[in-house]
Amino acid sequence: MSAPTRSHLSDRAAGVRQSAVRDVFDIAMDPSLVSLAGGNPWLSGLPLEELGAAAARLVAQEGTTSLQYGPGQGTERMRQAACTVMAADGLPGADPDLVVVTPGSQAAIDTACRAFANPGDVVVVEDPTFVGALTSFTTWQLDAVATPTDEHGLVPAALDATLTRLRSEGRRVAFLYTIPSFANPSGLLLPEDRRDEVAEMCARHDVLIVEDNPYGQIAFDGAPLAPIAARHRERTVYLGTMSKIFSPGVRVGWALVPAALKREFYLCAESAFIHASTTSQMLATAFVEEFDWQGHVREVTGLYRARARALQTAVDEHWRPGFEYTAPRGGFFLWGRLPPGVDTVELMRAGIEAGAVFVPGAAFTPVEGMHSTLRLAYSFVDEDTLVEGVRRLAPVVQAAVESAERRRPTPSPLSRKAP
Ligand SMILES: Cc1ncc(COP(=O)(O)O)c(C=O)c1O
């Protein structure tokens, strides 16, 4: 029998490409490189011995439950723990009965596509947006349509125009996918008044919101801003995760779903993965119930703040002029821009030769073309290593900026303004 060929692939699988980011993550494992690529949380501050004892207890004493199938919607205690975490996100009073536990929020994004979107539908996204969500949208054969943002994130009036245009074109909009707090990759924080305006705009156009909030508690100056779901629960599917405040390896996240949609959402989730790992849910529950988890979040937030500042100082010293960025106010990422004409995919290749790696902006946008943006992650690398990475990349950045300047056409005398 001959080997299978691409003709055996479904249209949706044939359309999926390994993203530039995954390529970079594979390369970033090379220990000789400084990686400013991966948004990994820093785990060494966790109380590992005590967590180990909790994990041992879960198997030795509670193994007949922890190693068994569990409820499809997630264990009752994990759903309660999710409500505790959401209260700290600024979303108090969530009903555990409306929580569906998933293997990380990536699986919740995928379940949202499964539950709310038909092939060919539109998902409206901010540009840039999370690459894992873009991949899910491609897999579900959805069109990710970018709506304009400014230095504060989504622009409500532009969102209105985007939704009006899509309606006039007869497109079905499955949902708006948004990361209002310390977004991946932009780091932007959507102001409070805009959160309400975005929700009101979506209500006016009868569009559902999928609000993804892994970084809300990683706030460098002050308490987290209340999520959109806090005041607009009926229109919003809110996604939370243990990945950035505890561990991504446990693969525990969740969706808080409006009552009218919960049953179908949960059945769609069950059809994909039955339920999130019982053992993982019990360990994540133990972290919330038995440990000073908020103390841990405070500690890592302080660490990420210091790392973000060190990274800013380093790029100010080594990459200016030419490199512009938005100073992060929380989260894991610094998003920056080089002059037009610099291709950061090319820059990344040259950077790897120079001993450091970052993710080019093209990975995070549904818009084709050459991009001069890039994402630097500061969450996982200590301050000295961050500075070393920036230093290694400095000559490459400078060469790319100079080459773009040389190629830029000089304005003709006729187009020059009179003095
Ligand atoms: C915005 C965003 N959403 C979802 C995820 C996926 O997280 P999880 O580990 O919960 O699946 C990430 C991970 O980087 C993210 O940045």
Ligand as a Chemical Component Dictionary entry (heavy atoms), coordinates in Angstrom:
data_LIG
# 
_chem_comp.id                   LIG 
_chem_comp.type                 NON-POLYMER 
_chem_comp.pdbx_formal_charge   0 
_chem_comp.three_letter_code    LIG 
# 
loop_
_chem_comp_atom.comp_id 
_chem_comp_atom.atom_id 
_chem_comp_atom.alt_atom_id 
_chem_comp_atom.type_symbol 
_chem_comp_atom.charge 
_chem_comp_atom.model_Cartn_x 
_chem_comp_atom.model_Cartn_y 
_chem_comp_atom.model_Cartn_z 
_chem_comp_atom.pdbx_ordinal 
LIG C1 C1 C 0 -3.303 35.792 25.176 1  
LIG C2 C2 C 0 -3.082 34.340 25.433 2  
LIG N1 N1 N 0 -4.133 33.515 25.443 3  
LIG C3 C3 C 0 -3.992 32.203 25.675 4  
LIG C4 C4 C 0 -2.749 31.649 25.901 5  
LIG C5 C5 C 0 -2.651 30.169 26.108 6  
LIG O1 O1 O 0 -2.500 29.899 27.451 7  
LIG P1 P1 P 0 -2.811 28.510 28.096 8  
LIG O2 O2 O 0 -1.505 27.985 28.586 9  
LIG O3 O3 O 0 -3.770 28.816 29.201 10 
LIG O4 O4 O 0 -3.426 27.621 27.067 11 
LIG C6 C6 C 0 -1.604 32.469 25.914 12 
LIG C7 C7 C 0 -0.273 31.893 26.104 13 
LIG O5 O5 O 0 0.746  32.460 25.875 14 
LIG C8 C8 C 0 -1.788 33.853 25.684 15 
LIG O6 O6 O 0 -0.750 34.703 25.674 16 
# 
loop_
_chem_comp_bond.comp_id 
_chem_comp_bond.atom_id_1 
_chem_comp_bond.atom_id_2 
_chem_comp_bond.value_order 
_chem_comp_bond.pdbx_ordinal 
LIG C1 C2 SING 1  
LIG C2 N1 SING 2  
LIG C2 C8 DOUB 3  
LIG N1 C3 DOUB 4  
LIG C3 C4 SING 5  
LIG C4 C5 SING 6  
LIG C4 C6 DOUB 7  
LIG C5 O1 SING 8  
LIG O1 P1 SING 9  
LIG P1 O2 DOUB 10 
LIG P1 O3 SING 11 
LIG P1 O4 SING 12 
LIG C6 C7 SING 13 
LIG C6 C8 SING 14 
LIG C7 O5 DOUB 15 
LIG C8 O6 SING 16 
# 
